[in-house]
Amino acid sequence: MEPSSDPSKTFDDDDGGDGQSDDRNQPLDVDSMTPADRSNALRSHRIRFEDAINPNAERVSLVQSLDIVLGRGKRLQDLPGNTRMRRIVHKYRNMYHSSKRVHKRMLVETVYQEIIQNGARFLLKQEESEDKDAYIVVGKEIALQKVSNVLRSKKRSNLQETTPTFSSEQATLRPELAMSQRSVDSSFGRSSHGQQQQQQQQHLAFGNEVARLPMNNPLLLSSSPLDLFGSLPAAAAASSMYRSSLPMTSASSIPTTATPFEQQMNMAAMANRLMEQDRMIRNAMTIQRLNALQQESHSRAAALYSQASLLGGARLRNTNNAVFPPSAGPPRPPQNQQQFQQQQQQLQQQFQQQQFQQQFQQQFPHLSNSTATPNTAPRRPEQEDDDER
């Protein structure tokens, strides 16, 4: 129970009051006070929260989930809004006690802004109210004093400052369910201690694999690999698969919320699945790239061969010597790189032979003509005698 939650008792900030105890015992006229005097009176415990409330303050009848209700009693302290406020204050308590006086006031303002950022309100119960509007929305100065009071309190145990567990929530609803849950937890802890140690070692190995994941992976939408698991649709399936593998004694012992260890195992399983997907994507990209390179090589070879064929046909039209036999027709496209190289060599040899013939005809035209049109008619005996003479 929080002793500082009494609405009739306020928190003393470090600046204190005027230090005069006789003035505190005297009744004060709150209506005639200025806002500064009323704030100092709250800090010095000379007036109560009820006395500092504005008469025209808002009245409400329903308490929302984030509202903080000022008052005494375990029922009020177990409200979600009060529990959330203590959890937020717990983060700043050590800083508050180690800060200077002027910094403490700034820290109280910071904690107050964090509490009300989601629409939380500070309410005070009207004990003697007969209408339905039984709660008053207190002002900022009273809310700041409440936050300062909780920050100054050192009687809070560490267990009460932590987030309520599943067992504590059941205890507030049904005591028999809480007892059943504790018995199941104890039996489960004795039977699966070795299995949890083995799973923790596997989780450490998976964590190392997550650290080695490339940051330019298209599957990773965030700079941190662990930020991805909350947005993956397969997280629920992995969580259910892991829960089904746990040894349960009865159907009533199935947990409704994932434990921290279970969340870590879910993230490790998703990391393993991500690495497998990344490996498959890399293999597919490698095969696709090899196919593209092969197609590009074939297209370039076909283009070069077509250019060589056109070049050979042009030379064939300029000369009387045929580069390719007429019956052979155009050469077939090469089936592989070796055939393409052989055809290139043949074309080069034929081109060199053609150039040599052209140069020979230019230098020795009479030899080339006699060679081109030889006299093959049979010689008569008279011609042979004339030749001998």
C-alpha positions as CSV (number, residue, x, y, z in Angstrom):
1,M,0.0,0.0,0.0
2,E,1.2,3.5,-0.8
3,P,1.2,5.6,2.3
4,S,1.7,8.8,0.2
5,S,-1.6,8.3,-1.7
6,D,-3.7,9.8,1.1
7,P,-5.6,12.8,-0.3
8,S,-5.5,14.5,3.1
9,K,-1.7,14.3,3.0
10,T,0.5,16.0,0.4
11,F,4.2,15.7,-0.5
12,D,6.8,18.0,0.8
13,D,9.0,19.2,-2.0
14,D,12.6,20.0,-1.2
15,D,12.1,23.8,-1.0
16,G,9.7,23.2,2.0
17,G,7.5,26.0,3.5
18,D,8.4,28.9,5.7
19,G,9.5,26.7,8.5
20,Q,7.0,28.1,11.1
21,S,5.0,25.3,12.7
22,D,2.6,27.6,14.5
23,D,1.4,28.9,11.1
24,R,0.6,25.4,10.0
25,N,-1.8,24.8,12.9
26,Q,-3.8,27.9,12.1
27,P,-6.8,27.6,9.7
28,L,-6.2,29.3,6.4
29,D,-8.6,31.0,4.0
30,V,-7.9,29.1,0.8
31,D,-10.3,31.3,-1.3
32,S,-8.3,34.4,-0.5
33,M,-4.9,32.8,-1.5
34,T,-3.1,33.5,-4.7
35,P,-2.1,30.6,-6.9
36,A,1.5,30.9,-5.6
37,D,0.4,31.0,-2.0
38,R,-1.8,28.0,-2.5
39,S,1.0,26.1,-4.1
40,N,3.4,26.9,-1.2
41,A,0.7,25.8,1.2
42,L,0.3,22.5,-0.5
43,R,4.1,21.9,-0.3
44,S,4.2,22.8,3.3
45,H,1.2,20.5,4.2
46,R,-0.8,23.4,5.5
47,I,-3.8,22.7,3.3
48,R,-5.3,19.4,1.9
49,F,-6.0,18.5,-1.6
50,E,-9.7,19.0,-1.0
51,D,-9.1,22.6,0.1
52,A,-7.1,23.4,-3.0
53,I,-9.6,22.2,-5.5
54,N,-11.2,24.7,-7.7
55,P,-15.0,24.9,-7.1
56,N,-15.6,25.1,-10.8
57,A,-13.5,22.0,-11.5
58,E,-14.9,19.3,-13.9
59,R,-16.9,16.5,-12.4
60,V,-17.0,13.0,-14.0
61,S,-18.7,9.7,-13.1
62,L,-16.6,7.2,-15.1
63,V,-12.9,6.4,-14.4
64,Q,-10.9,5.6,-17.5
65,S,-8.2,3.0,-17.7
66,L,-5.3,5.5,-17.5
67,D,-6.8,7.8,-14.9
68,I,-5.1,8.2,-11.5
69,V,-7.4,8.3,-8.5
70,L,-6.1,10.0,-5.4
71,G,-7.0,8.3,-2.2
72,R,-6.2,5.6,0.4
73,G,-6.7,1.9,0.0
74,K,-5.5,-1.1,-1.9
75,R,-8.4,-1.0,-4.3
76,L,-7.4,2.4,-5.6
77,Q,-3.7,1.6,-5.7
78,D,-4.4,-1.5,-7.9
79,L,-6.2,0.5,-10.5
80,P,-4.4,0.4,-13.9
81,G,-3.8,4.2,-14.0
82,N,-2.2,4.2,-10.5
83,T,-0.1,1.2,-11.3
84,R,1.1,2.8,-14.5
85,M,2.0,6.1,-12.7
86,R,4.1,4.2,-10.1
87,R,5.9,2.3,-12.9
88,I,6.7,5.6,-14.7
89,V,7.8,7.3,-11.5
90,H,10.1,4.3,-10.6
91,K,12.2,5.1,-13.7
92,Y,13.0,8.6,-12.4
93,R,13.2,8.0,-8.6
94,N,17.0,7.5,-8.4
95,M,17.6,10.5,-10.6
96,Y,15.2,12.6,-8.5
97,H,17.1,11.8,-5.2
98,S,20.5,12.6,-6.8
99,S,19.4,15.9,-8.4
100,K,19.5,19.4,-7.0
101,R,16.5,21.3,-5.8
102,V,15.9,23.3,-9.0
103,H,16.4,20.2,-11.1
104,K,13.9,18.2,-9.0
105,R,11.1,20.7,-9.9
106,M,12.0,20.2,-13.6
107,L,12.0,16.5,-13.2
108,V,8.6,16.5,-11.6
109,E,7.2,18.4,-14.5
110,T,8.8,15.9,-16.9
111,V,7.3,12.9,-15.2
112,Y,3.9,14.7,-15.1
113,Q,3.9,15.3,-18.8
114,E,4.8,11.6,-19.5
115,I,1.9,10.4,-17.3
116,I,-0.7,12.6,-19.0
117,Q,0.6,12.2,-22.6
118,N,-2.0,9.5,-23.4
119,G,-5.0,11.3,-21.9
120,A,-4.6,10.3,-18.3
121,R,-6.3,12.5,-15.6
122,F,-5.9,13.0,-11.9
123,L,-9.2,12.4,-10.1
124,L,-10.3,12.9,-6.5
125,K,-13.2,11.0,-5.0
126,Q,-16.1,13.0,-3.5
127,E,-17.0,11.1,-0.4
128,E,-20.1,13.1,0.5
129,S,-21.4,13.5,-3.1
130,E,-25.0,12.2,-3.8
131,D,-25.0,12.7,-7.6
132,K,-23.4,10.4,-10.2
133,D,-20.5,12.8,-10.8
134,A,-18.6,11.4,-7.9
135,Y,-15.0,12.3,-9.1
136,I,-13.4,15.7,-9.5
137,V,-10.6,16.4,-12.1
138,V,-8.0,18.1,-10.0
139,G,-5.7,20.9,-11.4
140,K,-2.1,20.7,-12.5
141,E,-0.6,22.0,-9.2
142,I,-2.3,19.2,-7.2
143,A,-1.2,16.6,-9.8
144,L,2.4,17.9,-9.6
145,Q,2.3,17.6,-5.9
146,K,1.0,14.0,-6.2
147,V,3.9,13.2,-8.6
148,S,6.4,14.8,-6.3
149,N,5.0,12.8,-3.3
150,V,5.4,9.5,-5.1
151,L,8.9,10.4,-6.2
152,R,10.0,11.2,-2.7
153,S,8.6,8.0,-1.2
154,K,11.2,5.3,-0.4
155,K,9.0,2.8,1.2
156,R,7.9,1.1,-2.0
157,S,9.3,-2.4,-2.6
158,N,10.8,-3.5,-5.9
159,L,8.1,-6.1,-6.4
160,Q,5.3,-3.5,-6.3
161,E,7.1,-1.2,-8.7
162,T,7.4,-3.9,-11.4
163,T,4.7,-4.7,-14.0
164,P,2.0,-7.0,-12.5
165,T,2.4,-10.6,-13.7
166,F,-0.2,-13.0,-14.9
167,S,-0.4,-14.6,-11.4
168,S,-1.0,-11.3,-9.7
169,E,-3.8,-10.4,-12.1
170,Q,-5.5,-13.8,-11.4
171,A,-5.1,-13.2,-7.6
172,T,-7.1,-10.0,-7.9
173,L,-9.9,-11.8,-9.8
174,R,-10.1,-15.4,-8.3
175,P,-7.9,-16.7,-5.5
176,E,-8.5,-20.3,-6.5
177,L,-7.1,-19.6,-10.0
178,A,-4.0,-18.0,-8.5
179,M,-3.4,-21.1,-6.3
180,S,-3.8,-23.4,-9.3
181,Q,-1.4,-21.3,-11.4
182,R,1.2,-21.3,-8.7
183,S,1.0,-25.1,-8.4
184,V,1.4,-25.5,-12.2
185,D,4.3,-23.1,-12.3
186,S,6.1,-25.0,-9.6
187,S,5.6,-28.4,-11.2
188,F,6.5,-27.0,-14.6
189,G,9.7,-25.5,-13.2
190,R,10.9,-28.8,-11.7
191,S,10.1,-30.9,-14.8
192,S,11.5,-28.5,-17.5
193,H,14.5,-27.0,-15.9
194,G,17.0,-28.9,-18.2
195,Q,14.9,-28.2,-21.2
196,Q,14.9,-24.4,-20.5
197,Q,18.7,-24.4,-20.2
198,Q,19.0,-26.2,-23.6
199,Q,16.6,-23.8,-25.2
200,Q,18.5,-20.8,-23.8
201,Q,21.7,-22.1,-25.3
202,Q,19.9,-22.4,-28.7
203,H,18.7,-18.9,-28.3
204,L,22.2,-17.6,-27.8
205,A,23.3,-19.3,-30.9
206,F,20.4,-17.9,-32.9
207,G,21.3,-14.4,-31.5
208,N,24.8,-14.7,-32.9
209,E,23.3,-15.5,-36.3
210,V,21.0,-12.5,-36.1
211,A,24.0,-10.3,-35.4
212,R,25.7,-11.5,-38.6
213,L,22.7,-10.7,-40.8
214,P,23.5,-8.2,-43.5
215,M,22.0,-4.8,-42.9
216,N,21.2,-4.3,-46.6
217,N,19.0,-7.3,-46.6
218,P,15.7,-6.4,-48.4
219,L,13.8,-8.4,-45.9
220,L,15.0,-6.2,-43.0
221,L,12.8,-3.1,-43.0
222,S,14.5,-1.6,-39.9
223,S,18.0,-0.8,-38.9
224,S,17.6,-3.2,-36.0
225,P,16.9,-6.9,-36.9
226,L,14.9,-7.4,-33.7
227,D,12.4,-4.6,-34.7
228,L,11.2,-6.8,-37.5
229,F,9.7,-9.6,-35.5
230,G,6.7,-7.5,-34.2
231,S,5.5,-6.8,-37.8
232,L,5.9,-10.3,-39.3
233,P,2.7,-12.2,-39.7
234,A,4.4,-15.5,-39.0
235,A,5.2,-14.5,-35.4
236,A,1.9,-15.7,-34.1
237,A,2.3,-19.1,-35.8
238,A,5.8,-19.5,-34.4
239,S,4.5,-18.6,-30.9
240,S,1.7,-21.2,-31.1
241,M,4.1,-23.9,-32.3
242,Y,6.4,-23.2,-29.4
243,R,3.6,-23.2,-26.9
244,S,2.4,-26.6,-28.2
245,S,5.8,-28.1,-27.6
246,L,5.8,-27.1,-23.9
247,P,4.8,-29.8,-21.3
248,M,1.4,-28.8,-19.9
249,T,-0.4,-30.7,-17.1
250,S,-3.9,-29.5,-18.0
251,A,-5.8,-27.3,-20.3
252,S,-6.3,-24.6,-17.7
253,S,-2.6,-24.1,-17.3
254,I,-2.1,-22.7,-20.9
255,P,-0.6,-19.1,-20.4
256,T,-2.6,-16.3,-22.0
257,T,0.4,-14.1,-22.4
258,A,3.9,-14.9,-23.7
259,T,6.6,-15.0,-21.1
260,P,9.9,-13.1,-21.7
261,F,11.7,-16.4,-22.4
262,E,9.0,-17.4,-24.8
263,Q,9.3,-14.1,-26.6
264,Q,13.0,-14.6,-27.0
265,M,12.6,-18.0,-28.4
266,N,10.0,-16.7,-30.9
267,M,12.5,-14.1,-32.0
268,A,15.2,-16.7,-32.4
269,A,12.9,-18.9,-34.5
270,M,12.1,-15.9,-36.7
271,A,15.7,-15.1,-37.1
272,N,16.4,-18.6,-38.3
273,R,13.6,-18.4,-40.8
274,L,14.9,-15.1,-42.1
275,M,18.4,-16.5,-42.6
276,E,16.9,-19.4,-44.6
277,Q,14.8,-17.0,-46.7
278,D,17.9,-14.8,-47.3
279,R,19.9,-17.9,-48.4
280,M,17.2,-18.9,-50.9
281,I,16.9,-15.4,-52.3
282,R,20.7,-15.3,-52.8
283,N,20.7,-18.7,-54.6
284,A,17.8,-17.6,-56.8
285,M,19.5,-14.3,-57.7
286,T,22.8,-16.2,-58.5
287,I,21.0,-18.6,-60.9
288,Q,19.0,-15.7,-62.5
289,R,22.2,-13.8,-63.0
290,L,24.0,-16.8,-64.6
291,N,21.1,-17.3,-67.0
292,A,21.2,-13.6,-68.0
293,L,24.9,-13.7,-68.6
294,Q,24.5,-16.9,-70.8
295,Q,21.7,-15.3,-72.8
296,E,23.8,-12.1,-73.3
297,S,26.8,-14.2,-74.4
298,H,24.6,-16.1,-77.0
299,S,23.1,-12.9,-78.3
300,R,26.5,-11.2,-78.7
301,A,27.9,-14.3,-80.5
302,A,24.9,-14.3,-82.9
303,A,25.4,-10.6,-83.6
304,L,29.1,-11.1,-84.4
305,Y,28.3,-14.0,-86.6
306,S,25.7,-12.1,-88.5
307,Q,28.1,-9.3,-89.1
308,A,30.7,-11.7,-90.3
309,S,28.2,-13.3,-92.7
310,L,27.3,-9.9,-94.1
311,L,30.9,-9.0,-94.5
312,G,31.6,-12.2,-96.4
313,G,28.6,-11.8,-98.7
314,A,29.8,-8.2,-99.6
315,R,33.2,-9.5,-100.6
316,L,31.6,-12.3,-102.6
317,R,29.7,-9.8,-104.7
318,N,32.9,-7.8,-105.4
319,T,35.0,-10.7,-106.7
320,N,34.4,-13.7,-108.9
321,N,35.8,-16.2,-106.4
322,A,33.1,-17.6,-104.1
323,V,33.9,-17.5,-100.4
324,F,31.3,-20.1,-99.7
325,P,30.3,-22.9,-102.1
326,P,26.9,-22.2,-103.7
327,S,25.6,-25.6,-102.7
328,A,26.5,-25.1,-99.1
329,G,24.3,-22.0,-98.6
330,P,24.7,-19.8,-95.6
331,P,26.6,-21.3,-92.6
332,R,24.6,-22.6,-89.7
333,P,24.6,-20.6,-86.4
334,P,27.2,-21.8,-84.0
335,Q,25.9,-24.1,-81.3
336,N,28.6,-23.3,-78.8
337,Q,31.7,-21.1,-78.3
338,Q,34.1,-23.6,-79.9
339,Q,32.1,-23.8,-83.2
340,F,31.9,-20.0,-83.3
341,Q,35.7,-19.7,-83.0
342,Q,36.3,-22.3,-85.7
343,Q,34.0,-20.5,-88.1
344,Q,35.7,-17.2,-87.3
345,Q,39.1,-18.8,-88.2
346,Q,37.7,-20.2,-91.4
347,L,36.3,-16.8,-92.4
348,Q,39.7,-15.2,-91.7
349,Q,41.6,-17.7,-93.7
350,Q,39.2,-17.3,-96.7
351,F,39.5,-13.6,-96.5
352,Q,43.3,-13.7,-96.5
353,Q,43.3,-16.1,-99.5
354,Q,41.0,-13.7,-101.3
355,Q,43.3,-10.8,-100.7
356,F,46.3,-12.7,-101.9
357,Q,44.5,-13.6,-105.2
358,Q,43.5,-10.0,-105.7
359,Q,47.1,-8.8,-105.2
360,F,48.4,-11.5,-107.6
361,Q,46.0,-10.5,-110.3
362,Q,47.0,-6.8,-110.0
363,Q,50.8,-7.5,-110.2
364,F,50.7,-10.2,-112.9
365,P,47.6,-9.6,-115.1
366,H,48.9,-11.6,-118.1
367,L,49.6,-14.6,-115.9
368,S,46.3,-14.3,-114.2
369,N,44.5,-14.1,-117.6
370,S,46.3,-17.1,-119.1
371,T,45.7,-18.9,-115.9
372,A,42.1,-17.9,-115.9
373,T,41.4,-18.9,-119.6
374,P,43.9,-21.6,-120.6
375,N,44.0,-23.0,-124.2
376,T,43.0,-26.6,-123.8
377,A,42.4,-27.4,-127.6
378,P,44.5,-30.3,-129.1
379,R,47.6,-29.2,-131.0
380,R,48.3,-30.3,-134.6
381,P,51.7,-31.6,-135.8
382,E,52.3,-28.6,-138.0
383,Q,52.0,-26.3,-135.0
384,E,54.5,-28.4,-133.1
385,D,57.0,-28.1,-136.0
386,D,56.6,-24.4,-136.1
387,D,57.2,-24.2,-132.4
388,E,60.4,-26.2,-132.8
389,R,61.7,-23.9,-135.5
